[in-house]
């Protein structure tokens, strides 16, 4: 008895998903290339990156087993704002000061172990036969169901580095502070972005992570970002009397001397051959051209 085409090829496809396409778009691409029945073992949001497990052909029968497996996530969290969708794709509806380390630890404590959390309104879960995110875009308010899950581990990771990006004049707030945090114990890394305005100060991390002191001084020196509570907030690379901050987009470019232009060398064919002949004689390998 011939095997239906939709069940072949059979296998597991591991996709390193980039940011941008939805999980369903990637499933459709694979199905279009193989012609086989294709499913997934858990989706990732369009902005998320990481491992997306796809099941092809007869392997789709294993979906339930894969869905029950433990998962591990590394997250970048903006602790200074809240959006309409609870993720980076929504509009900012609230801005506030980030919580202290103690407040954050206290909040995380309630999210460990077995927890019951509501499904986000902008998710792909169906409510009355309609995708929740479509109802959300239409402004329809619905009561979202909850799901029970077990969080085996949830921890803040250690400071590794901090840098900044200047979006002037295209965006406000002007700067993105980018913190790189690392947990050697978990062998995990987290990148945390915080948006701040040009004249806005932000609390130093050096009181929690002493290693943040020097990178914060560098950002103050080159971007002019001030860190409140820093024990030694002064320039690190430029002289103390230096004016301005060189990595700001509006920092004036100063040329130390006038630019010079050169005309291309132009020689005739005869001159070129004569120069080549002379060079061969000097190298001791003269042969008539």
PEFENUR-V348286 format. One record per residue. N is the residue number from 1. RES is the residue in one letter. SS is DSSP state (H for helix, E for strand, L for the rest). PHI is phi in radians with two decimals (none if undefined). D_LAST is the distance of its C-alpha to the last C-alpha in whole Angstrom. Layout:
n: (N,N)
res: (RES,RES)
ss: (SS,SS)
phi: (PHI,PHI)
d_last: (D_LAST,D_LAST)
//
This chain:
n: (1,2,3,4,5,6,7,8,9,10,11,12,13,14,15,16,17,18,19,20,21,22,23,24,25,26,27,28,29,30,31,32,33,34,35,36,37,38,39,40,41,42,43,44,45,46,47,48,49,50,51,52,53,54,55,56,57,58,59,60,61,62,63,64,65,66,67,68,69,70,71,72,73,74,75,76,77,78,79,80,81,82,83,84,85,86,87,88,89,90,91,92,93,94,95,96,97,98,99,100,101,102,103,104,105,106,107,108,109,110,111,112,113,114,115,116,117,118,119,120,121,122,123,124,125,126,127,128,129,130,131,132,133,134,135,136,137,138,139,140,141,142,143,144,145,146,147,148,149,150,151,152,153,154,155,156,157,158,159,160,161,162,163,164,165,166,167,168,169,170,171,172,173,174,175,176,177,178,179,180,181,182,183,184,185,186,187,188,189,190,191,192,193,194,195,196,197,198,199,200,201,202,203,204,205,206,207,208,209,210,211,212,213,214,215,216,217,218,219,220,221,222,223,224,225,226,227,228,229,230,231,232,233,234,235,236,237,238,239,240,241,242,243,244,245,246,247,248,249,250,251,252,253,254,255,256,257,258,259,260,261,262,263,264,265,266,267,268,269,270,271,272,273,274,275,276,277,278,279,280,281,282,283,284,285,286,287,288,289)
res: (X,X,X,X,X,X,X,X,X,X,X,X,X,X,X,X,X,X,X,X,X,X,X,X,X,X,X,X,X,X,X,X,X,X,X,X,X,X,X,X,X,X,X,X,X,X,X,X,X,X,X,X,X,X,X,X,X,X,X,X,X,X,X,X,X,X,X,X,X,X,X,X,X,X,X,X,X,X,X,X,X,X,X,X,X,X,X,X,X,X,X,X,X,X,X,X,X,X,X,X,X,X,X,X,X,X,X,X,X,X,X,X,X,X,X,X,X,X,X,X,X,X,X,X,X,X,X,X,X,X,X,X,X,X,X,X,X,X,X,X,X,X,X,X,X,X,X,X,X,X,X,X,X,X,X,X,X,X,X,X,X,X,X,X,X,X,X,X,X,X,X,X,X,X,X,X,X,X,X,X,X,X,X,X,X,X,X,X,X,X,X,X,X,X,X,X,X,X,X,X,X,X,X,X,X,X,X,X,X,X,X,X,X,X,X,X,X,X,X,X,X,X,X,X,X,X,X,X,X,X,X,X,X,X,X,X,X,X,X,X,X,X,X,X,X,X,X,X,X,X,X,X,X,X,X,X,X,X,X,X,X,X,X,X,X,X,X,X,X,X,X,X,X,X,X,X,X,X,X,X,X,X,X,X,X,X,X,X,X)
ss: (L,L,L,L,H,H,H,L,L,L,E,E,E,E,E,E,E,L,L,L,L,L,H,H,H,H,H,H,H,H,H,H,H,H,L,L,L,E,E,E,L,L,L,L,L,L,L,L,L,E,E,E,E,E,E,E,H,H,H,H,H,H,H,H,H,H,H,L,L,L,L,L,L,L,L,L,L,L,L,L,E,E,E,L,L,L,L,L,L,L,L,E,E,E,E,L,L,L,L,L,H,H,H,H,H,H,H,H,H,L,L,L,E,E,E,E,E,E,L,L,L,L,L,L,L,E,E,L,L,E,E,H,H,H,H,H,H,L,L,L,L,L,L,L,L,E,E,E,E,E,E,L,L,L,L,L,L,E,E,E,E,E,E,E,E,E,L,L,L,L,L,L,L,L,E,E,E,E,E,E,E,E,E,L,L,L,L,E,E,E,E,E,E,E,E,E,L,L,L,L,L,E,E,L,L,L,L,L,L,L,L,H,H,H,H,H,H,H,H,H,H,H,H,L,L,L,E,E,L,L,L,L,L,L,L,L,L,L,L,L,L,L,L,L,L,L,L,L,L,L,L,L,L,L,L,L,L,L,L,L,L,L,L,L,L,L,L,L,H,H,H,H,H,H,H,H,H,H,H,H,H,H,H,L,L,L,L,L,L)
phi: (none,-1.16,-1.40,-0.97,-1.01,-1.14,-1.75,-2.35,-1.29,-1.82,2.95,-2.01,-1.92,-1.74,-1.90,-1.48,-1.22,-1.50,-1.26,2.24,-1.25,-1.38,-1.09,-1.21,-1.15,-1.20,-1.02,-1.13,-1.12,-1.14,-1.08,-1.16,-1.48,-1.69,1.31,-1.73,-1.04,-2.35,-2.35,-2.28,-1.98,2.16,-1.63,-2.07,-1.09,-0.96,-1.39,-1.49,-2.14,2.40,-1.35,-2.05,-1.61,-1.93,-2.06,-2.06,1.10,-1.14,-1.17,-1.09,-1.20,-1.59,-0.97,-1.08,-1.15,-1.19,-1.12,-1.47,-1.22,-1.15,-2.20,-2.26,-2.22,-1.96,-2.18,-1.81,-2.15,-1.59,-1.58,-1.92,-2.69,-2.31,-2.00,-1.16,-1.89,1.32,-2.55,-1.16,-1.49,-1.53,-1.43,-1.25,-1.96,-2.72,-2.18,-2.72,-1.27,-1.17,-1.22,-1.28,-1.04,-1.14,-1.12,-1.17,-1.07,-1.14,-1.18,-1.16,-1.03,-1.34,-1.88,-1.73,1.47,-1.51,-2.26,-2.00,-2.14,-1.26,-1.29,-1.03,-1.14,-1.68,-1.55,-1.57,-1.10,-1.50,-2.10,1.06,1.49,-2.08,-1.07,-1.08,-1.17,-1.21,-1.12,-1.09,-1.14,-1.45,1.45,-1.46,-1.62,-2.23,-1.46,-1.43,-1.25,-1.96,-2.30,-1.64,-2.45,-1.97,-1.76,-1.31,-2.73,-2.61,-2.54,-1.38,-1.86,-1.39,-1.28,-2.06,-2.88,-2.50,-2.44,-2.53,-2.29,-1.76,-1.78,-1.08,-1.77,-1.57,-2.72,-2.19,-1.00,-1.26,-1.90,-1.89,-1.54,-2.07,-1.66,-1.91,-2.01,-2.47,-2.08,-1.03,-1.11,-1.58,0.95,-2.29,-2.27,-2.34,-1.92,-2.06,-1.88,-2.28,-1.65,-2.44,-1.49,-1.08,-1.69,-1.72,-1.71,-2.31,-1.16,-1.19,-1.67,-1.16,-1.28,-1.65,-2.19,-0.94,-1.16,-1.39,-1.00,-1.21,-1.03,-1.17,-1.10,-1.12,-1.17,-1.11,-1.14,-1.63,-1.99,1.38,-1.46,-1.72,-1.95,-1.12,1.50,-1.23,-1.32,-2.60,-1.42,-2.51,-1.06,-2.01,-1.92,-1.56,-1.04,-1.07,-1.60,-1.24,-1.66,1.48,-2.28,-1.05,-1.64,-1.30,-1.11,-1.68,-1.22,-1.17,-1.42,-2.00,-1.65,-1.33,-2.63,-1.13,-1.18,-2.00,-2.07,-2.22,-1.38,-1.14,-1.24,-2.13,-2.33,-1.38,-1.11,-1.14,-1.12,-1.10,-1.13,-1.12,-1.13,-1.15,-1.12,-1.11,-1.13,-1.17,-1.08,-1.16,-1.49,1.36,-2.26,-1.26,-2.43,-1.05,-1.33)
d_last: (78,74,73,73,70,71,71,68,65,68,66,66,63,62,61,59,60,59,60,61,62,66,66,68,65,63,65,65,61,62,65,62,60,62,65,67,70,69,71,70,72,72,70,68,69,66,65,65,62,63,64,65,67,67,69,68,70,73,72,73,77,76,75,79,78,75,76,79,76,76,73,71,70,68,69,68,71,72,75,75,76,77,76,78,76,76,72,69,69,73,74,75,79,80,78,80,79,78,80,81,80,83,84,81,82,85,84,82,85,87,84,84,85,87,87,87,85,85,82,80,81,77,77,76,80,82,85,88,85,82,79,81,77,78,82,81,78,81,83,86,87,88,89,87,88,87,85,86,83,83,81,80,78,78,76,75,71,70,68,64,62,63,60,61,59,60,60,61,61,61,64,67,68,65,64,64,65,63,65,64,66,66,69,68,71,70,67,67,65,66,64,67,66,69,68,69,69,68,71,73,73,73,75,73,72,72,76,75,72,71,68,67,68,65,63,66,65,61,62,65,62,59,61,65,67,70,71,75,77,74,75,72,70,68,64,62,58,59,61,64,64,61,62,61,60,56,56,58,57,58,57,55,51,51,47,47,45,43,41,37,35,31,29,26,22,21,18,16,13,11,13,12,8,9,12,9,7,11,12,10,12,15,15,15,12,9,6,4,0)
//
